[in-house]
Amino acid sequence: MSVCIFYCIVQDSHTSYMEQENHTQFSEFILLGLSEEAEMRPLLFWLFLFMYLITFAGNLLIILTTLFDSHLHTPMYFFLSNLSFSDICFTSTTIPKMLLNIHIQNKSITYKGCLTQMYFFILFAELDIFLLSVMAYDRFVAICHPLHYTAIMNPHLCGLLLLASWTLSVLDALLRGLLVLRLSFCTDLEIPHFFCEINQVIQLACSDTLLNVIEMYFATGLLGIIPLSGIIVSYSRIFSSILRITSTSGKYKAFSTCGSHLSIVSLCYGTGLGVYLSSAATQNSRASAIASVMYTVVTPMLNPFIYSLRNKDIKRALKSLVSTVTFNE
């Protein structure tokens, strides 16, 4: 539904702007990519194809494992499977187009395609952030209030938390997309990136972008700092509870339970904040594009490995799933 709504808005708004402004008579942006060197294209193509296939297969395997193993039908793995789905969609908004452009040696992306890519990139990036926050709350309840865990994290609450995550992500992505639609663009339409990142698109506008910049910083602060603060508070309470556990085995089990999620949170926020802080300091768009590969490609690829390597339940379920498939064949 959101796909149809946004595409129709893009189409109608773009038509009206094309009729009103002569200097918006263009049909495409140019994605400069990660390298201008022709000899680097085959390497980049196979490298990103390999990472995309690993990301797709790894996250899909997590989803299938949580679906077919009844022991994993818990809130923790419910949110994990949704995180894996979000990561598949997140990488699918950028990498396939990049691979296509490298393969056909064409750096262009249409105006509508650019806005659509930007919309879904924002949507699934923010959905990742919200899901990580919800998963931190789930671990907080499980460790700090174990006797009330089933009552608190009931299916109704889990569904509401997921719905709220989707709703906030869709609405903010739609708002940012609509604010970009009001902009007019000149002739310099080269984006020094491998996808249409909103920061880079706004910089190409000829019209006033103050409203876009205000909304971007406000939304980034609100939707970034608040979830991160929730994660920090949850894990500070978790660590306090773990330290009060007397048995060594109990402490190890608690740390092991939270280790996978905390690793992913650190990787996601660490790479994302590192990219934006470094880009703000250096103002090097090409360096920022290369660094952004960490949180747009590498992090979603590593998520399944982190969970499968550090989680005994996932490893057991994966072995059971592989054994079942092998036996049926």
Protein Blocks (a to p, Z undefined) as FASTA:
>chain_A
ZZmmmmmmmmmmmmmmmmmpmklgcfbdcdebjbfbfklmmmmmmmmmmmmmmmmmmmmm
mmmmmmmmmklmcfklmmmmmmmmmmmmmmmmmmmmmmmmmmnopabdcfklmmmmmmmm
mmmmmmmmmmmmmmmmmmmmmmmmmmlmmmmmgfklmmmmmmmmmmmmmmmmmmmmmmmm
mpccdfblcdcbfbdcfklmmmmpmbdcklmmmmmmmmmmmmmmmmmmmmmmmmmmmmmm
mmmpmblklmmmmmmmmmmmmmmmmmmmmmmmmmmmmmmmnopaklmmmmmmmmmmmmmm
mmmmmmmmmpmklmmmmmmmmmmmmmmZZ
